[in-house]
Structures are given as C-alpha cells and as structure tokens.
C-alpha cells in the first residue's frame, strides 16, 4: 500500500515537472521572436538577415535580446541607444524610409469578401514595385472593417483580408517573414461615431466606406 502510494506520488511529481518544463519552454519561445540555432545564436539567412518566428511583431522585437542586432531600424531609438561596454562600435544605421498607403477595401475586395479582385491585385502590384526600390525590412498590412456586423465577425474578416494581401505579396516574391499582418476589425474607424446613423442599409454601407480599408506600410532603406 505504502509502496503504491509512493510510486503514485513520484509519478504525479514527474508529470507536474514535465508540464512545468513544457510551459517554461513555451513561454520562452513566445518571448523570443527570432529563430535560435543549436548554438544558442540567432539563425540568419545567406544575406545576413535574422530569421523571424511566428511570434515576431515590431513591438515584440523591442523586447527580444537580439532585437537591436536584427531590427534596430524598427525599434524605438531609446531601446537601442546604449552600446554595451567593450562592444565594438557599429557603423551608423542607414536612414530608414517608411511609406504608408491606405487602400479602400472595395478596391481590393467585394463587399463582405476576402478574395482579391483584379483591381486589388493591380494596387498590390504597385506596392511590390515600390518595395523593389528598397532594401526591405518589413511590410505591415493591417485590415479594418466598418461597424456593420458583430465585433467577432469583423475581427475575423479584417484578419482574413490582411492575410489575403500577404498571400498575394508572397506570391509576387516578397519573403513571408518580411510581412506582418494584423486585423483590427471595426476598432479604428475613420468615420466618427455619429456619422452615417439613420441611413438606409445601402446608404449606410456607402457612408461607412472609408472605414473599410487595408493600411499597408513599407519600412526599409533606399538603395
């Protein structure tokens, strides 16, 4: 009886410790937004670019120990302002170019859809052409919707539209790890709260058109 109880306690402890280790590992991976190789160093491409994980965002990069090394130009200057004692001096970073466009959703998609229209593809082709003039750091695509519909539905729709933009840009040759997408649903409207109220459905849809958009920002350095 005592022996069985002892074995049970040991088993429970082993399971608990294993769970804690897995949890710690998951938390560690969530706090590191760059791929770490077997040596514990950040993995880089043949051109010296740091490989990003699925957790990467510009904000998360600022909290990663390798953020200033990999994405200094995308991180607030105060985060990377100091140079550690004894560290080799770094060459001045080139000037960063940030270009932002807001594309009406109706140009990219039919109403309430997330499939790119031919006119939307043409608009994104211009983004691709402009990106080729840069040493591209990142493209940030943020989807927005109007307030018609539930918050949950609009959130999903904004995410699907941002992902559709990313899929097209990747298909046109932009590396997937250089594109960050986000959906913000109806939380950041261009119209004011009192606008478009009391209108018939078709008129309200037209009135709220400015809220339906995808904001695309390219960040890089001029060649």
Secondary structure, 3 states (H helix, E strand, C coil): CHHHHHHHHHHHHHHHHHHHHHHHHHHHHHHCCECECCCCCECECCCCCECECCCCCHHHHCCCCCHHHHHHHHCCCCCCCCCCCCCCCCCCCCCEEEEEEEEEHHHHECCCCCCECHHHHHHHHHHHHHHCCEEEEEEEEEEECCCCCCHHHHHHHHHHHHHHHHHHHHHCCCCHHHEEEEECCCCCCCCCCCCCCCCCHHHHHHHCHHHCEEEEEEEEEEC
